[in-house]
Amino acid sequence: MSMDADLLILGGGLAGLSIAARLARRGVGGRVIVIEQRARYEDDRSWAFWTPVGSRWACSAEATWRQWRFGVRAGGTVVAAAPQWRYVFIRSLTMYDAAQSAIAANPRVTLVLGVQAGAVQRQAGGLMVETSAGLLQARHVIDARPPDPQRLAGSQLLQSFYGREITIAKPTDASIADVMYDMRCDSQGFVFAYVLPLSPRNALVEVTRFAAKFHGRPALARELDTLLANRGWSDASVVREEHAVLPMGLPRLSRHEAIPGMVRAGTAAGALRAASGYGFLRIQSWAEHCVNAIAREQPPLGHPPEPRLRRWMDEVFLRTLATHPELMPEFFVRLAARVPPAALARFLSDAAHPGDVLRVIAALPPGPFLRAILERHSAWGRRP
Ligand SMILES: Cc1cc2nc3c(=O)[nH]c(=O)nc-3n(C[C@H](O)[C@H](O)[C@H](O)COP(=O)(O)OP(=O)(O)OC[C@H]3O[C@@H](n4cnc5c(N)ncnc54)[C@H](O)[C@@H]3O)c2cc1C
């Protein structure tokens, strides 16, 4: 059978572009096609996370912070710093542009914009994919499209946020990243502000809610207006906006949804950490392993399953958050105050040592977490 591509990548977002750019730079993977539904890339999001000093991302980030802050509206603020760690900010358009340049430099890798991918079917010798531009055949497929809305809605919790990158008139202190600030619980659940001063005159300011139900952009935008007014930034000019509803504990796909020859990557494959929604580094790590496998002439790898201990801890955490959102502000401040900053940065970056995990457990108020563990086990007992 003649194939259009050796590898077809469905969805050219962070996961799809990250693998395609690596394949293009290393010149492996044969003929590769990426199908992306948007007609052009915009600066639609930013990625921020903890990373060690000297790492690739710490060196290339647009903004970095040595200190980060957790704060509760009712009082109580912790400023943390770890000499070997930075909190960093990467602009999506910078990533999209770099990936597109790498792809454009290799004629064996093609990015097709403005085309929607549909159903994937197994056929003799490969896979057939329906697209809005016709049928495509490939030996392997990586599906990096987002989860469908129904599956997203089945998540343990949803993380809804809305933010604006702003230019401010009066210079502000840009030395501390407010990663979870003004934390509180109201009738709709747990909410906090996220303020990254990118420079003395630029900041990314967001309102984030962790809740069972979805929070739409207009309601979050009103909350953001209040936050900006409280900071004295009502008159700031808006550079761009970002809004998202991310899964926290996405339901797993059943085995019968697997298609031989196709692997899944990115958010729909569980790339976002259930307890935090952070996904950038996890997607980069998957892309690195996947390109290494392809370079060894092995089939592409899907996003790996979550290690059992981390999956269990995140499930217990989300269960506690769902049943006791009022405890969350105190919980996060306790974590920031009692766990050494480097240990917490490692824990939140999937790089925890066994001692870090014990420190995190020791910092938690035991009662609600023990109840969540017991409830989880009795829920297991009820399963048919
Ligand atoms: C606004 C925002 C801010 C975030 N901030 C952070 C952060 O600070 N730190 C962090 O670690 N994580 C963050 N995340 C989480 C995560 O890192 C990102 O969502 C990341 O983009 C996930 O990558 P992905 O490839 O799974 O999905 P996406 O990047 O969303 O890519 C999916 C792609 O599939 C395309 N697509 C969809 N349907 C089709 C179709 N039928 N055919 C073809 N193409 C299709 C979409 O257009 C899109 O380009 C953020 C997410 C958002 C939305």
The ligand as a Gaussian input file, in Angstrom:
#p B3LYP/6-31G(d) Opt

LIG

0 1
 C       -4.073000      29.050000      28.446000
 C       -3.265000      27.875000      28.975000
 C       -2.211000      28.108000      29.849000
 C       -1.453000      27.018000      30.336000
 N       -0.420000      27.276000      31.188000
 C        0.390000      26.266000      31.557000
 C        1.528000      26.540000      32.355000
 O        1.764000      27.684000      32.754000
 N        2.354000      25.504000      32.673000
 C        2.118000      24.226000      32.246000
 O        2.921000      23.329000      32.525000
 N        1.007000      23.940000      31.537000
 C        0.136000      24.922000      31.178000
 N       -0.973000      24.636000      30.422000
 C       -1.327000      23.215000      30.199000
 C       -0.630000      22.549000      28.989000
 O        0.773000      22.676000      29.077000
 C       -1.108000      23.145000      27.680000
 O       -2.493000      22.992000      27.562000
 C       -0.459000      22.507000      26.444000
 O       -0.705000      23.341000      25.353000
 C       -1.011000      21.106000      26.187000
 O       -0.479000      20.623000      24.986000
 P       -1.312000      19.671000      24.013000
 O       -0.466000      19.439000      22.833000
 O       -1.858000      18.544000      24.782000
 O       -2.594000      20.532000      23.623000
 P       -2.649000      21.803000      22.684000
 O       -1.409000      22.597000      22.809000
 O       -3.941000      22.471000      23.018000
 O       -2.691000      21.182000      21.216000
 C       -3.786000      20.498000      20.678000
 C       -3.855000      20.904000      19.220000
 O       -4.791000      20.099000      18.523000
 C       -5.426000      20.928000      17.580000
 N       -6.672000      20.246000      17.189000
 C       -7.796000      20.060000      17.920000
 N       -8.693000      19.316000      17.239000
 C       -8.117000      19.047000      16.041000
 C       -8.538000      18.315000      14.902000
 N       -9.736000      17.695000      14.873000
 N       -7.702000      18.237000      13.850000
 C       -6.486000      18.833000      13.855000
 N       -6.026000      19.554000      14.920000
 C       -6.837000      19.628000      16.002000
 C       -5.626000      22.238000      18.319000
 O       -5.880000      23.319000      17.434000
 C       -4.294000      22.355000      19.034000
 O       -3.335000      23.050000      18.283000
 C       -1.762000      25.689000      29.940000
 C       -2.853000      25.490000      29.083000
 C       -3.580000      26.560000      28.598000
 C       -4.733000      26.278000      27.650000

